[in-house]
């Protein structure tokens, strides 16, 4: 996990999610809605996140929203 989150951003609760009655999942980043999942993707997300610890759940939400890696990070040589 240390190679994934070098700046420890996922230690804070930057991502949250909320499940609605009609089986939709709303994912929020710093309180702003950034993604809506419905149907099979929502079920898959809920199955993935069930039982995960806080930081691992944050990583799953980051990957689902696409806010995980942007491709412009510099690699240390």
MOPAC internal coordinates of N, CA, C and O (Angstrom, degrees):
PM7 1SCF
backbone

  N    0.0000 0     0.00 0     0.00 0    0    0    0
  C    1.4541 1     0.00 0     0.00 0    1    0    0
  C    1.5177 1   110.46 1     0.00 0    2    1    0
  O    1.2310 1   119.24 1   153.53 1    3    2    1
  N    1.3282 1   119.06 1   -26.47 1    3    2    1
  C    1.4568 1   120.88 1  -175.98 1    5    3    2
  C    1.5234 1   112.29 1   -67.02 1    6    5    3
  O    1.2310 1   119.39 1   149.35 1    7    6    5
  N    1.3247 1   118.77 1   -30.65 1    7    6    5
  C    1.4593 1   120.78 1   178.16 1    9    7    6
  C    1.5237 1   112.06 1   -74.10 1   10    9    7
  O    1.2310 1   120.09 1   158.12 1   11   10    9
  N    1.3088 1   117.44 1   -21.88 1   11   10    9
  C    1.4535 1   121.64 1  -176.83 1   13   11   10
  C    1.5202 1   111.59 1   -81.49 1   14   13   11
  O    1.2310 1   120.03 1   136.23 1   15   14   13
  N    1.3042 1   117.54 1   -43.77 1   15   14   13
  C    1.4673 1   122.50 1  -173.88 1   17   15   14
  C    1.5253 1   109.51 1  -121.91 1   18   17   15
  O    1.2310 1   120.74 1  -107.02 1   19   18   17
  N    1.3113 1   116.19 1    72.98 1   19   18   17
  C    1.4605 1   121.07 1  -174.49 1   21   19   18
  C    1.5228 1   112.90 1   -66.19 1   22   21   19
  O    1.2310 1   120.25 1   150.20 1   23   22   21
  N    1.3360 1   117.12 1   -29.80 1   23   22   21
  C    1.4680 1   120.21 1  -178.22 1   25   23   22
  C    1.5231 1   112.67 1   -95.19 1   26   25   23
  O    1.2310 1   120.16 1  -174.71 1   27   26   25
  N    1.3208 1   117.31 1     5.29 1   27   26   25
  C    1.4675 1   123.66 1   178.05 1   29   27   26
  C    1.5227 1   113.33 1    56.69 1   30   29   27
  O    1.2310 1   120.58 1  -143.30 1   31   30   29
  N    1.3090 1   116.50 1    36.70 1   31   30   29
  C    1.4624 1   120.67 1   178.27 1   33   31   30
  C    1.5216 1   110.85 1   -70.55 1   34   33   31
  O    1.2310 1   120.37 1   145.47 1   35   34   33
  N    1.3255 1   116.90 1   -34.53 1   35   34   33
  C    1.4561 1   120.22 1  -177.04 1   37   35   34
  C    1.5245 1   112.94 1   -75.56 1   38   37   35
  O    1.2310 1   119.73 1   174.18 1   39   38   37
  N    1.3323 1   118.11 1    -5.82 1   39   38   37
  C    1.4624 1   120.26 1   174.05 1   41   39   38
  C    1.5234 1   110.52 1   -67.48 1   42   41   39
  O    1.2310 1   120.56 1   145.75 1   43   42   41
  N    1.3159 1   116.53 1   -34.25 1   43   42   41
  C    1.4589 1   120.96 1   174.09 1   45   43   42
  C    1.5236 1   107.50 1   -78.61 1   46   45   43
  O    1.2310 1   120.81 1   -18.29 1   47   46   45
  N    1.3045 1   116.06 1   161.71 1   47   46   45
  C    1.4615 1   119.41 1   179.20 1   49   47   46
  C    1.5243 1   108.58 1   -89.47 1   50   49   47
  O    1.2310 1   120.64 1  -100.86 1   51   50   49
  N    1.3319 1   116.38 1    79.14 1   51   50   49
  C    1.4583 1   120.41 1  -178.96 1   53   51   50
  C    1.5196 1   111.23 1   -84.43 1   54   53   51
  O    1.2310 1   119.99 1   151.76 1   55   54   53
  N    1.3243 1   117.62 1   -28.24 1   55   54   53
  C    1.4608 1   122.16 1   177.97 1   57   55   54
  C    1.5184 1   109.65 1  -111.82 1   58   57   55
  O    1.2310 1   121.11 1   -41.20 1   59   58   57
  N    1.3318 1   115.49 1   138.80 1   59   58   57
  C    1.4585 1   121.94 1   171.46 1   61   59   58
  C    1.5172 1   107.41 1  -135.40 1   62   61   59
  O    1.2310 1   120.77 1   -15.38 1   63   62   61
  N    1.3233 1   116.14 1   164.62 1   63   62   61
  C    1.4559 1   118.94 1   176.46 1   65   63   62
  C    1.5124 1   109.59 1  -142.09 1   66   65   63
  O    1.2310 1   121.61 1   -20.37 1   67   66   65
  N    1.3245 1   114.52 1   159.63 1   67   66   65
  C    1.4508 1   121.31 1  -179.29 1   69   67   66
  C    1.5193 1   107.59 1  -141.94 1   70   69   67
  O    1.2310 1   120.57 1   -47.07 1   71   70   69
  N    1.3132 1   116.51 1   132.93 1   71   70   69
  C    1.4602 1   121.53 1   178.67 1   73   71   70
  C    1.5206 1   108.61 1  -100.67 1   74   73   71
  O    1.2310 1   120.58 1   -47.11 1   75   74   73
  N    1.3336 1   116.50 1   132.89 1   75   74   73
  C    1.4572 1   120.30 1  -179.96 1   77   75   74
  C    1.5290 1   110.21 1   -96.45 1   78   77   75
  O    1.2310 1   120.98 1    -8.76 1   79   78   77
  N    1.3240 1   115.74 1   171.24 1   79   78   77
  C    1.4636 1   120.86 1  -179.43 1   81   79   78
  C    1.5229 1   112.49 1   -65.65 1   82   81   79
  O    1.2310 1   120.43 1   149.28 1   83   82   81
  N    1.3229 1   116.79 1   -30.72 1   83   82   81
  C    1.4670 1   119.93 1  -178.35 1   85   83   82
  C    1.5293 1   112.55 1   -91.38 1   86   85   83
  O    1.2310 1   120.83 1  -151.70 1   87   86   85
  N    1.3427 1   116.03 1    28.30 1   87   86   85
  C    1.4682 1   123.69 1   173.51 1   89   87   86
  C    1.5226 1   114.07 1    64.34 1   90   89   87
  O    1.2310 1   120.48 1  -150.28 1   91   90   89
  N    1.3061 1   116.69 1    29.72 1   91   90   89
  C    1.4619 1   120.98 1   172.05 1   93   91   90
  C    1.5217 1   108.28 1   -99.61 1   94   93   91
  O    1.2310 1   121.14 1   -30.82 1   95   94   93
  N    1.3292 1   115.43 1   149.18 1   95   94   93
  C    1.4596 1   120.93 1   177.51 1   97   95   94
  C    1.5217 1   107.55 1  -119.69 1   98   97   95
  O    1.2310 1   120.94 1   -55.68 1   99   98   97
  N    1.3174 1   115.82 1   124.32 1   99   98   97
  C    1.4534 1   122.21 1   178.10 1  101   99   98
  C    1.5235 1   107.87 1  -103.95 1  102  101   99
  O    1.2310 1   120.32 1   -54.27 1  103  102  101
  N    1.3265 1   116.99 1   125.73 1  103  102  101
  C    1.4591 1   121.33 1   179.39 1  105  103  102
  C    1.5231 1   108.06 1  -108.91 1  106  105  103
  O    1.2310 1   121.25 1   -48.21 1  107  106  105
  N    1.3243 1   115.22 1   131.79 1  107  106  105
  C    1.4589 1   122.31 1  -176.91 1  109  107  106
  C    1.5220 1   110.12 1  -117.06 1  110  109  107
  O    1.2310 1   120.54 1   -34.23 1  111  110  109
  N    1.3161 1   116.58 1   145.77 1  111  110  109
  C    1.4600 1   123.75 1   174.42 1  113  111  110
  C    1.5190 1   106.98 1  -123.59 1  114  113  111
  O    1.2310 1   120.27 1   -63.36 1  115  114  113
  N    1.3106 1   117.09 1   116.64 1  115  114  113
  C    1.4654 1   123.48 1  -175.41 1  117  115  114
  C    1.5271 1   111.05 1    52.12 1  118  117  115
  O    1.2310 1   120.35 1  -140.84 1  119  118  117
  N    1.3335 1   116.93 1    39.16 1  119  118  117
  C    1.4543 1   121.91 1   176.83 1  121  119  118
  C    1.5141 1   115.64 1    84.15 1  122  121  119
  O    1.2310 1   119.75 1   176.74 1  123  122  121
  N    1.3253 1   118.08 1    -3.26 1  123  122  121
  C    1.4631 1   121.43 1   179.14 1  125  123  122
  C    1.5228 1   109.23 1  -104.10 1  126  125  123
  O    1.2310 1   120.93 1   -46.55 1  127  126  125
  N    1.3267 1   115.83 1   133.45 1  127  126  125
  C    1.4622 1   120.13 1   179.43 1  129  127  126
  C    1.5263 1   109.88 1   -68.64 1  130  129  127
  O    1.2310 1   120.72 1   -54.75 1  131  130  129
  N    1.3358 1   116.23 1   125.25 1  131  130  129
  C    1.4567 1   120.09 1  -177.75 1  133  131  130
  C    1.5209 1   113.10 1  -120.39 1  134  133  131
  O    1.2310 1   119.71 1   164.48 1  135  134  133
  N    1.3284 1   118.17 1   -15.52 1  135  134  133
  C    1.4620 1   119.77 1  -176.73 1  137  135  134
  C    1.5194 1   109.48 1  -157.21 1  138  137  135
  O    1.2310 1   121.16 1   -37.42 1  139  138  137
  N    1.3476 1   115.40 1   142.58 1  139  138  137
  C    1.4578 1   121.95 1   173.13 1  141  139  138
  C    1.5190 1   107.31 1  -123.48 1  142  141  139
  O    1.2310 1   120.86 1   -51.87 1  143  142  141
  N    1.3172 1   115.96 1   128.13 1  143  142  141
  C    1.4583 1   121.49 1   176.57 1  145  143  142
  C    1.5192 1   108.29 1  -113.49 1  146  145  143
  O    1.2310 1   120.38 1   -40.69 1  147  146  145
  N    1.3268 1   116.87 1   139.31 1  147  146  145
  C    1.4585 1   120.34 1   175.60 1  149  147  146
  C    1.5173 1   109.09 1  -144.08 1  150  149  147
  O    1.2310 1   121.03 1   -23.33 1  151  150  149
  N    1.3040 1   115.64 1   156.67 1  151  150  149
  C    1.4577 1   120.54 1   179.66 1  153  151  150
  C    1.5207 1   112.62 1    73.50 1  154  153  151
  O    1.2310 1   121.27 1    39.77 1  155  154  153
  N    1.3259 1   115.18 1  -140.23 1  155  154  153
  C    1.4693 1   120.49 1  -177.50 1  157  155  154
  C    1.5269 1   113.32 1   -62.23 1  158  157  155
  O    1.2310 1   118.89 1   139.19 1  159  158  157
  N    1.3415 1   119.73 1   -40.81 1  159  158  157
  C    1.4747 1   117.94 1   177.12 1  161  159  158
  C    1.5319 1   112.86 1   -59.87 1  162  161  159
  O    1.2310 1   120.31 1   144.12 1  163  162  161
  N    1.3279 1   117.01 1   -35.88 1  163  162  161
  C    1.4653 1   120.31 1   178.46 1  165  163  162
  C    1.5210 1   110.73 1   -67.82 1  166  165  163
  O    1.2310 1   120.36 1   137.67 1  167  166  165
  N    1.3303 1   116.92 1   -42.33 1  167  166  165
  C    1.4614 1   120.70 1   178.38 1  169  167  166
  C    1.5229 1   111.02 1   -64.09 1  170  169  167
  O    1.2310 1   120.75 1   138.45 1  171  170  169
  N    1.3307 1   116.17 1   -41.55 1  171  170  169
  C    1.4627 1   120.78 1   179.18 1  173  171  170
  C    1.5306 1   110.37 1   -63.25 1  174  173  171
  O    1.2310 1   120.61 1   136.93 1  175  174  173
  N    1.3330 1   116.43 1   -43.07 1  175  174  173
  C    1.4644 1   121.05 1   178.97 1  177  175  174
  C    1.5233 1   111.05 1   -60.89 1  178  177  175
  O    1.2310 1   120.28 1   133.05 1  179  178  177
  N    1.3338 1   117.06 1   -46.95 1  179  178  177
  C    1.4632 1   120.49 1  -178.59 1  181  179  178
  C    1.5263 1   111.27 1   -64.54 1  182  181  179
  O    1.2310 1   120.31 1   144.35 1  183  182  181
  N    1.3332 1   117.01 1   -35.65 1  183  182  181
  C    1.4654 1   120.35 1   177.05 1  185  183  182
  C    1.5267 1   110.63 1   -68.15 1  186  185  183
  O    1.2310 1   120.37 1   141.37 1  187  186  185
  N    1.3387 1   116.90 1   -38.63 1  187  186  185
  C    1.4665 1   121.01 1   179.63 1  189  187  186
  C    1.5186 1   111.61 1   -65.94 1  190  189  187
  O    1.2310 1   120.67 1   138.51 1  191  190  189
  N    1.3099 1   116.32 1   -41.49 1  191  190  189
  C    1.4605 1   120.53 1  -170.82 1  193  191  190
  C    1.5330 1   112.77 1   -84.18 1  194  193  191
  O    1.2310 1   120.41 1   164.05 1  195  194  193
  N    1.3279 1   116.83 1   -15.95 1  195  194  193
  C    1.4652 1   120.58 1  -179.02 1  197  195  194
  C    1.5252 1   110.24 1   -63.85 1  198  197  195
  O    1.2310 1   120.83 1   -55.25 1  199  198  197
  N    1.2991 1   116.01 1   124.75 1  199  198  197
  C    1.4548 1   121.46 1   175.90 1  201  199  198
  C    1.5171 1   115.79 1    82.41 1  202  201  199
  O    1.2310 1   119.57 1  -176.73 1  203  202  201
  N    1.3177 1   118.43 1     3.27 1  203  202  201
  C    1.4630 1   120.24 1   179.17 1  205  203  202
  C    1.5242 1   110.54 1   -82.53 1  206  205  203
  O    1.2310 1   121.29 1   -27.17 1  207  206  205
  N    1.3036 1   115.14 1   152.83 1  207  206  205
  C    1.4556 1   120.05 1   173.76 1  209  207  206
  C    1.5252 1   109.02 1   -75.74 1  210  209  207
  O    1.2310 1   121.26 1   -10.49 1  211  210  209
  N    1.3199 1   115.20 1   169.51 1  211  210  209
  C    1.4700 1   121.58 1  -172.01 1  213  211  210
  C    1.5307 1   113.00 1   -55.35 1  214  213  211
  O    1.2310 1   120.01 1   127.20 1  215  214  213
  N    1.3189 1   117.59 1   -52.80 1  215  214  213
  C    1.4684 1   120.40 1  -174.86 1  217  215  214
  C    1.5280 1   111.34 1   -68.00 1  218  217  215
  O    1.2310 1   120.09 1   143.56 1  219  218  217
  N    1.3241 1   117.44 1   -36.44 1  219  218  217
  C    1.4607 1   120.85 1   178.31 1  221  219  218
  C    1.5274 1   110.91 1   -67.68 1  222  221  219
  O    1.2310 1   120.42 1   142.43 1  223  222  221
  N    1.3348 1   116.81 1   -37.57 1  223  222  221
  C    1.4619 1   120.81 1   176.52 1  225  223  222
  C    1.5276 1   110.57 1   -65.17 1  226  225  223
  O    1.2310 1   120.53 1   141.15 1  227  226  225
  N    1.3375 1   116.60 1   -38.85 1  227  226  225
  C    1.4608 1   120.71 1   176.91 1  229  227  226
  C    1.5245 1   110.55 1   -61.62 1  230  229  227
  O    1.2310 1   120.27 1   140.41 1  231  230  229
  N    1.3288 1   117.09 1   -39.59 1  231  230  229
  C    1.4562 1   121.72 1   179.77 1  233  231  230
  C    1.5264 1   111.19 1   -65.79 1  234  233  231
  O    1.2310 1   120.01 1   138.93 1  235  234  233
  N    1.3249 1   117.58 1   -41.07 1  235  234  233
  C    1.4680 1   121.20 1   177.76 1  237  235  234
  C    1.5223 1   110.07 1   -62.10 1  238  237  235
  O    1.2310 1   120.17 1   135.21 1  239  238  237
  N    1.3330 1   117.28 1   -44.79 1  239  238  237
  C    1.4661 1   120.19 1   179.66 1  241  239  238
  C    1.5215 1   111.28 1   -65.74 1  242  241  239
  O    1.2310 1   119.94 1   143.72 1  243  242  241
  N    1.3189 1   117.71 1   -36.28 1  243  242  241
  C    1.4651 1   120.87 1   177.66 1  245  243  242
  C    1.5217 1   110.34 1   -63.96 1  246  245  243
  O    1.2310 1   120.34 1   138.44 1  247  246  245
  N    1.3150 1   116.95 1   -41.56 1  247  246  245
  C    1.4624 1   120.49 1   179.92 1  249  247  246
  C    1.5224 1   111.42 1   -68.17 1  250  249  247
  O    1.2310 1   120.30 1   139.57 1  251  250  249
  N    1.3290 1   117.03 1   -40.43 1  251  250  249
  C    1.4670 1   120.89 1  -179.15 1  253  251  250
  C    1.5225 1   111.05 1   -64.92 1  254  253  251
  O    1.2310 1   120.29 1   140.79 1  255  254  253
  N    1.3161 1   117.06 1   -39.21 1  255  254  253
  C    1.4606 1   119.98 1  -177.47 1  257  255  254
  C    1.5202 1   112.60 1   -79.13 1  258  257  255
  O    1.2310 1   120.52 1   165.89 1  259  258  257
  N    1.3297 1   116.61 1   -14.11 1  259  258  257
  C    1.4599 1   119.07 1  -177.40 1  261  259  258
  C    1.5114 1   111.82 1    83.66 1  262  261  259
  O    1.2310 1   120.26 1  -175.02 1  263  262  261
  N    1.3141 1   117.11 1     4.98 1  263  262  261
  C    1.4550 1   121.81 1  -179.84 1  265  263  262
  C    1.5239 1   109.25 1   -96.87 1  266  265  263
  O    1.2310 1   120.88 1  -132.76 1  267  266  265
  N    1.3082 1   115.92 1    47.24 1  267  266  265
  C    1.4580 1   120.40 1  -176.13 1  269  267  266
  C    1.5104 1   110.68 1  -107.81 1  270  269  267
  O    1.2310 1   119.84 1   120.33 1  271  270  269
  N    1.2925 1   117.91 1   -59.67 1  271  270  269
  C    1.4680 1   122.87 1   175.56 1  273  271  270
  C    1.5223 1   107.12 1  -133.22 1  274  273  271
  O    1.2310 1   120.66 1   -43.62 1  275  274  273
  N    1.2813 1   116.35 1   136.38 1  275  274  273
  C    1.4613 1   120.33 1  -179.32 1  277  275  274
  C    1.5199 1   112.16 1  -102.51 1  278  277  275
  O    1.2310 1   119.86 1   171.30 1  279  278  277
  N    1.3150 1   117.87 1    -8.70 1  279  278  277
  C    1.4549 1   120.70 1   177.56 1  281  279  278
  C    1.5117 1   114.77 1    89.53 1  282  281  279
  O    1.2310 1   119.84 1   177.19 1  283  282  281
  N    1.3221 1   117.91 1    -2.81 1  283  282  281
  C    1.4575 1   118.90 1  -178.62 1  285  283  282
  C    1.5299 1   112.25 1  -108.37 1  286  285  283
  O    1.2310 1   120.21 1  -165.97 1  287  286  285
  N    1.3300 1   117.20 1    14.03 1  287  286  285
  C    1.4540 1   119.95 1   177.53 1  289  287  286
  C    1.5245 1   109.64 1   -76.34 1  290  289  287
  O    1.2310 1   121.00 1   -37.96 1  291  290  289
  N    1.3030 1   115.70 1   142.04 1  291  290  289
  C    1.4655 1   120.15 1   178.69 1  293  291  290
  C    1.5181 1   109.65 1   -85.25 1  294  293  291
  O    1.2310 1   121.25 1   -38.79 1  295  294  293
  N    1.2931 1   115.21 1   141.21 1  295  294  293
  C    1.4561 1   121.16 1   177.22 1  297  295  294
  C    1.5237 1   109.11 1   -93.40 1  298  297  295
  O    1.2310 1   120.29 1   -44.53 1  299  298  297
  N    1.3147 1   117.06 1   135.47 1  299  298  297
  C    1.4627 1   120.84 1   175.60 1  301  299  298
  C    1.5126 1   109.02 1   -72.81 1  302  301  299
  O    1.2310 1   120.77 1   -48.25 1  303  302  301
  N    1.3149 1   116.14 1   131.75 1  303  302  301
  C    1.4693 1   119.81 1  -179.38 1  305  303  302
  C    1.4951 1   110.70 1  -110.65 1  306  305  303
  O    1.2310 1   120.10 1   180.00 1  307  306  305

